[in-house]
Amino acid sequence: MRNHPSYWAFVVHRVSGLGLVLFLPFHFYVLSLALEEARLNSFLQWTDAPLVKLAETGLVILLAAHMGGGLRLLVLEFLPWHDWQKTLMAIGGAVAFAFGILFLVRAI
């Protein structure tokens, strides 16, 4: 059962959701920095670090994977299941990863 593609799609969707939940407080903190221009500028300079760019890439991959998982759930809910949909799950994972790599390349 754990080798089934649907199980791994579930795991990726759950882990990406948890990752996004952990990111959310930091996002709100950074938004609060916009109230003071000097603190925001200091933070924005810090975001030019390569490790931060790599973390942003991970965030983009999490967002794309979670969106793909949500779309998968909508398809399962409203459309009949076909075996070729396993291939679509794999393609969706590859697309999510590709979006992250594209973001990384553009950020460098």
Buried (B, 14 or more C-beta within 10 A) or exposed (E): EEEEBBEBBBEBBEBBBEBBEEBEEEEEEBEEBEEEEEEBEEEEEEEEEEEEBEBBBBBBBBBBBBBBBEEBEEBEEEEEEEEEBBEBBEEBBEEBBEBBEEBBEEBE
